[in-house]
Amino acid sequence: MLLLLALCSAAVSTVLAQPPHILVLLADDLGYNDVSWHNDAVLMPHSAQLAREGVTLEQHYSQAVCSPTRGALLTGRYPIHTGLNNGAIQPLIPYGLDTSEITLAEELRRANYSTHIVGKWHLGFCNKKFWPTKRGFDHHYGLLNGGEDYFSHTRQAGYDFWDDEEAALGENGTYSTTLIQQRAVELIATHDATKPLFLYVPFQAVHGPLMVPDVYRNMYQHIENEDRRTYLGMITAMDDAVGNITQALKSSNLYDNTVIVWFSDNGGPVNGWPPVQMEAYGSNNWPLRGAKITMWEGAPELLPLCMLPSISVLG
């Protein structure tokens, strides 16, 4: 994925004198058959438009679970080299992405980028030396762990929603996808266009617990399985956020000089697998075998897309 970012950025730089802005949109636990260009039942028009206008990679492989993928994205190194090969970092586990590793955010900040993460970190919680504001990001807004309640932002009796290094207690009660969208739009609207922007937006969605406002769940009333109905609603809510974020780029005249990369950290959990997750299972990796955490293709084969509006505009 770092290579993809580099190639996309280089392509834009050959056309435009100013370094491109970079927007990375990361879904969580999205299944192979959970995107509208594979499944007509999924409502995600904004992401589908990016897919039509950009480049989709139908055979792209990542790690089989959350933290290893995120570490690989930000370092360009396999998890076995970064201390993340054991899987997702649990809230009470005392380690994180090794502090000797240089992150993409650190390198971009050296190149005069403004660096922001809005969403889920999941690369270390136990010590602030692992937190995103210590790993190259100017600002972080969102959650540090994973699996929290989407409205109360709690897990294991602890609150986990942050504005930089302070608990954002006022966000209690608001759906996390909405909060992530609002902050990303605000950052874009107030960004100094003369400075390149790196905006990393790792959504909490569509990881369990399966929760979504009724307005989105009701879009899928024809779906009999309640878990699947909620999960699809979560996808559409996330897609609305993607649409509002990309529209903010256009409204701020940043869109044509922005590299947009969209993908998931791994495939979805299906049919009671992985069994360690005490949650419902609503995703679909068809026609691939397996699910999140497995080594079958249903876990690591993803659907990234790269969008380079400036190249498209210039033909």
C-alpha positions as CSV (number, residue, x, y, z in Angstrom):
1,M,0.0,0.0,0.0
2,L,2.9,2.4,0.7
3,L,4.1,1.6,-2.9
4,L,0.7,2.4,-4.2
5,L,0.7,5.7,-2.4
6,A,4.1,6.5,-3.7
7,L,3.2,5.7,-7.3
8,C,0.0,7.7,-7.1
9,S,1.8,10.7,-5.5
10,A,4.6,10.5,-8.1
11,A,2.0,10.5,-10.9
12,V,0.3,13.6,-9.6
13,S,3.6,15.4,-9.0
14,T,4.7,14.9,-12.6
15,V,1.6,17.0,-13.6
16,L,1.3,19.4,-10.7
17,A,4.1,21.5,-9.2
18,Q,2.7,21.3,-5.7
19,P,3.0,18.1,-3.7
20,P,-0.4,16.3,-3.7
21,H,-2.7,16.1,-0.7
22,I,-3.2,12.5,0.4
23,L,-6.5,11.1,1.7
24,V,-6.4,7.5,3.0
25,L,-9.8,6.1,3.8
26,L,-9.7,2.8,5.7
27,A,-12.7,0.6,6.4
28,D,-12.6,-2.0,9.2
29,D,-13.7,-5.7,8.6
30,L,-15.3,-5.1,5.2
31,G,-16.1,-8.3,3.3
32,Y,-15.1,-8.9,-0.3
33,N,-18.8,-9.1,-1.3
34,D,-19.8,-6.1,0.8
35,V,-19.1,-3.4,-1.8
36,S,-21.6,-2.3,-4.5
37,W,-19.3,-3.1,-7.4
38,H,-19.4,-6.7,-6.3
39,N,-22.9,-6.8,-4.9
40,D,-25.9,-4.8,-6.2
41,A,-27.7,-5.1,-2.8
42,V,-25.1,-2.8,-1.1
43,L,-25.9,0.9,-1.2
44,M,-22.6,2.9,-1.4
45,P,-22.9,5.3,-4.4
46,H,-20.1,7.6,-3.2
47,S,-17.4,4.9,-2.9
48,A,-18.7,3.4,-6.2
49,Q,-18.1,6.7,-7.9
50,L,-14.5,6.7,-6.7
51,A,-14.2,3.2,-8.0
52,R,-15.6,4.1,-11.4
53,E,-13.4,7.2,-11.8
54,G,-10.2,5.7,-10.3
55,V,-8.3,2.4,-10.3
56,T,-9.5,-0.7,-8.5
57,L,-7.2,-3.5,-7.5
58,E,-9.1,-6.8,-7.6
59,Q,-6.1,-8.8,-6.3
60,H,-4.5,-6.9,-3.5
61,Y,-3.5,-8.7,-0.2
62,S,-3.1,-7.3,3.3
63,Q,-2.8,-8.9,6.7
64,A,-5.6,-11.0,8.1
65,V,-6.4,-8.8,11.1
66,C,-6.5,-5.2,12.2
67,S,-3.3,-4.0,14.0
68,P,-0.8,-5.8,11.7
69,T,-2.4,-4.2,8.6
70,R,-2.3,-0.7,10.2
71,G,1.3,-1.1,11.2
72,A,2.2,-2.3,7.7
73,L,0.4,0.6,6.1
74,L,2.2,3.2,8.3
75,T,5.7,1.6,8.2
76,G,5.8,-0.3,4.9
77,R,7.1,-3.4,6.8
78,Y,5.7,-6.8,7.5
79,P,4.3,-7.3,11.0
80,I,7.0,-9.9,11.9
81,H,9.5,-7.1,11.8
82,T,7.5,-4.5,13.8
83,G,6.3,-6.5,16.8
84,L,2.8,-6.9,15.6
85,N,2.7,-10.4,14.3
86,N,0.6,-11.7,17.2
87,G,-2.5,-10.0,15.9
88,A,-4.8,-7.3,17.1
89,I,-3.7,-5.3,20.1
90,Q,-6.1,-5.8,23.0
91,P,-6.9,-2.8,25.3
92,L,-4.9,-4.2,28.3
93,I,-2.0,-5.6,26.4
94,P,1.2,-3.5,27.3
95,Y,2.8,-3.0,23.8
96,G,2.3,-1.2,20.6
97,L,4.0,-0.4,17.3
98,D,7.7,-0.4,18.2
99,T,8.9,3.2,18.7
100,S,12.0,2.5,16.6
101,E,9.8,2.3,13.5
102,I,9.5,5.4,11.4
103,T,5.9,6.0,10.2
104,L,4.5,7.4,7.0
105,A,3.2,10.3,9.0
106,E,6.7,11.1,10.3
107,E,8.2,11.1,6.8
108,L,5.4,13.2,5.4
109,R,5.7,15.7,8.2
110,R,9.4,16.0,7.4
111,A,8.2,16.9,3.9
112,N,6.2,19.8,5.3
113,Y,2.9,18.0,5.3
114,S,0.2,18.7,7.8
115,T,-0.6,15.2,9.2
116,H,-3.9,14.2,10.8
117,I,-5.6,10.9,11.8
118,V,-9.3,11.0,12.3
119,G,-10.7,7.6,13.5
120,K,-9.3,4.3,14.9
121,W,-5.6,4.0,15.8
122,H,-5.2,0.5,17.3
123,L,-1.4,0.5,17.3
124,G,-0.8,0.9,21.0
125,F,-2.8,2.3,24.0
126,C,-0.9,1.4,27.2
127,N,1.7,4.2,27.0
128,K,1.4,7.6,25.3
129,K,4.7,6.9,23.5
130,F,2.6,4.6,21.2
131,W,-0.2,7.2,20.6
132,P,-0.5,8.8,17.2
133,T,0.5,12.2,18.3
134,K,3.9,10.7,19.3
135,R,4.1,8.8,15.9
136,G,4.2,11.7,13.4
137,F,0.6,13.0,13.5
138,D,0.0,16.6,14.3
139,H,-3.5,15.7,15.6
140,H,-5.6,12.7,16.4
141,Y,-9.4,12.6,16.9
142,G,-11.1,9.3,17.5
143,L,-10.5,6.0,19.3
144,L,-7.2,4.3,20.3
145,N,-8.5,0.7,20.5
146,G,-11.2,-1.3,18.7
147,G,-14.5,-2.9,19.4
148,E,-16.1,0.0,21.3
149,D,-19.8,0.9,21.5
150,Y,-20.5,3.2,18.5
151,F,-22.5,5.6,20.6
152,S,-21.2,5.5,24.2
153,H,-17.6,4.9,23.0
154,T,-16.9,2.5,25.8
155,R,-15.3,-1.0,26.1
156,Q,-14.6,-3.0,29.2
157,A,-16.0,-0.1,31.3
158,G,-13.6,2.4,29.9
159,Y,-14.2,5.4,27.7
160,D,-12.2,5.5,24.4
161,F,-12.7,8.6,22.3
162,W,-10.0,11.2,22.2
163,D,-9.1,14.7,20.9
164,D,-5.4,14.5,20.8
165,E,-4.5,13.3,24.3
166,E,-7.6,14.4,26.1
167,A,-10.7,12.3,26.5
168,A,-13.5,13.8,24.3
169,L,-16.3,13.1,26.8
170,G,-18.7,15.4,25.0
171,E,-18.9,12.9,22.1
172,N,-20.8,10.4,24.3
173,G,-24.1,9.5,22.5
174,T,-23.1,10.4,19.0
175,Y,-22.5,7.7,16.4
176,S,-18.7,7.4,15.7
177,T,-19.0,7.4,11.9
178,T,-20.8,10.7,12.2
179,L,-18.1,12.2,14.5
180,I,-15.3,11.0,12.2
181,Q,-17.0,12.5,9.2
182,Q,-17.6,15.8,10.9
183,R,-14.0,16.3,12.1
184,A,-12.6,15.2,8.7
185,V,-14.8,17.7,6.9
186,E,-13.8,20.4,9.4
187,L,-10.1,19.8,9.0
188,I,-10.4,20.0,5.2
189,A,-12.5,23.2,5.4
190,T,-10.0,25.0,7.6
191,H,-6.8,23.6,6.0
192,D,-4.3,26.0,4.5
193,A,-4.3,25.0,0.8
194,T,-0.7,26.1,0.3
195,K,0.5,23.3,2.6
196,P,0.1,19.6,1.6
197,L,-2.3,17.6,3.7
198,F,-2.1,14.0,4.8
199,L,-5.4,13.0,6.2
200,Y,-5.7,9.4,7.4
201,V,-9.3,8.4,8.1
202,P,-9.5,4.9,9.6
203,F,-13.3,4.4,10.3
204,Q,-14.5,2.3,13.2
205,A,-17.0,0.9,10.8
206,V,-17.9,-1.8,10.0
207,H,-16.2,-3.7,12.9
208,G,-18.5,-5.1,15.6
209,P,-20.4,-4.5,17.7
210,L,-23.0,-4.1,14.9
211,M,-24.7,-0.8,15.5
212,V,-26.2,1.9,13.2
213,P,-28.8,4.6,13.4
214,D,-32.3,3.3,12.3
215,V,-32.4,5.5,9.2
216,Y,-29.6,3.4,7.7
217,R,-30.9,0.0,9.0
218,N,-34.3,0.8,7.5
219,M,-32.8,1.1,4.0
220,Y,-32.4,-2.7,4.1
221,Q,-35.8,-3.8,5.4
222,H,-35.9,-6.5,2.6
223,I,-32.9,-8.2,4.2
224,E,-34.3,-11.0,6.5
225,N,-31.2,-11.5,8.6
226,E,-31.1,-8.8,11.3
227,D,-27.3,-8.8,11.7
228,R,-26.8,-8.5,7.9
229,R,-29.4,-5.7,7.8
230,T,-27.5,-3.7,10.5
231,Y,-24.1,-4.4,8.9
232,L,-25.3,-3.2,5.5
233,G,-26.7,-0.1,7.1
234,M,-23.3,0.6,8.7
235,I,-21.7,0.3,5.2
236,T,-24.1,2.9,3.8
237,A,-23.5,5.2,6.8
238,M,-19.7,5.0,6.2
239,D,-20.3,5.6,2.5
240,D,-22.2,8.8,3.2
241,A,-19.2,9.9,5.3
242,V,-16.9,9.2,2.3
243,G,-19.2,11.3,0.1
244,N,-19.2,14.2,2.5
245,I,-15.4,14.1,3.0
246,T,-14.8,14.0,-0.8
247,Q,-17.3,16.8,-1.3
248,A,-15.4,18.9,1.3
249,L,-12.3,18.5,-0.8
250,K,-14.1,19.8,-3.8
251,S,-15.7,22.7,-1.9
252,S,-12.2,23.7,-0.6
253,N,-10.6,23.4,-4.1
254,L,-8.3,20.6,-2.9
255,Y,-9.9,17.7,-4.8
256,D,-8.0,18.0,-8.1
257,N,-4.7,17.8,-6.3
258,T,-5.5,14.9,-3.9
259,V,-4.5,11.3,-4.1
260,I,-7.4,9.2,-2.6
261,V,-6.8,5.7,-1.5
262,W,-9.7,3.6,-0.1
263,F,-9.5,0.0,1.3
264,S,-10.2,-2.3,4.2
265,D,-7.8,-3.6,6.8
266,N,-9.0,-7.2,6.3
267,G,-11.9,-9.2,5.2
268,G,-15.1,-9.6,7.2
269,P,-16.0,-12.0,10.1
270,V,-18.6,-14.6,8.9
271,N,-20.6,-17.6,10.1
272,G,-19.3,-17.4,13.7
273,W,-15.7,-17.0,12.7
274,P,-13.5,-15.8,14.3
275,P,-15.0,-17.4,17.4
276,V,-13.0,-15.2,19.7
277,Q,-15.3,-12.3,18.8
278,M,-18.3,-12.0,21.0
279,E,-20.4,-10.3,18.5
280,A,-22.8,-10.8,15.6
281,Y,-21.6,-11.7,12.1
282,G,-23.0,-9.7,9.2
283,S,-20.3,-9.6,6.5
284,N,-20.0,-11.6,3.3
285,N,-16.7,-12.6,1.6
286,W,-18.3,-14.6,-1.3
287,P,-16.9,-16.1,-3.5
288,L,-13.8,-16.3,-1.4
289,R,-13.2,-18.9,1.3
290,G,-12.6,-18.0,4.9
291,A,-12.9,-14.9,7.0
292,K,-11.0,-12.4,9.2
293,I,-8.0,-13.9,11.0
294,T,-7.8,-17.0,8.7
295,M,-5.2,-17.5,6.0
296,W,-7.8,-18.2,3.3
297,E,-8.5,-15.4,0.8
298,G,-11.6,-14.2,2.6
299,A,-9.3,-12.5,5.2
300,P,-6.4,-10.9,3.3
301,E,-7.8,-10.2,-0.1
302,L,-9.0,-6.6,-0.2
303,L,-10.5,-4.2,-2.7
304,P,-8.4,-1.0,-2.6
305,L,-8.9,1.8,-5.1
306,C,-6.7,4.7,-6.0
307,M,-8.3,8.0,-7.2
308,L,-6.2,10.7,-8.9
309,P,-8.6,13.4,-9.9
310,S,-5.9,15.6,-11.4
311,I,-4.8,13.0,-13.8
312,S,-8.4,12.3,-14.8
313,V,-9.1,16.0,-15.4
314,L,-6.0,16.4,-17.5
315,G,-6.8,13.3,-19.6
